[in-house]
Amino acid sequence: MVHTTVIPKNRVVNLSFTVPEDYVGEEVEIIAFTKKESDINAETLSPSLPGDPLSNKAFKDWIANAELLPTTSLEEAKTKWLKKKSLLAKFTK
């Protein structure tokens, strides 16, 4: 995962970052929001992201939305985790 905080000096910002090797050829989602925006897009943002805590209603809505999303098999989840785990291990060396 690539995570950074940017404080723009004006309305046009050119961003660049090094894409991890495992991300090459993969679809990557980029989300921009201010740290003060804690309730917006509660269904797409994770409560684990830094910022203000979710309200109880926003958290309940996030859970309700998550229950409607498609599921992943345990084997697929384990495979994805092993891939992510090795990627994280590279970044922490």
Secondary structure, 3 states (H helix, E strand, C coil): CCCCCCCCCCCCCCCCCCCCHHHCCCCCCCCCCCCCCCCCCCCCCCCCCCCCCCCHHHHHHHHHHHHHCCCCCHHHHHHHHHHHHHHHHHHCC
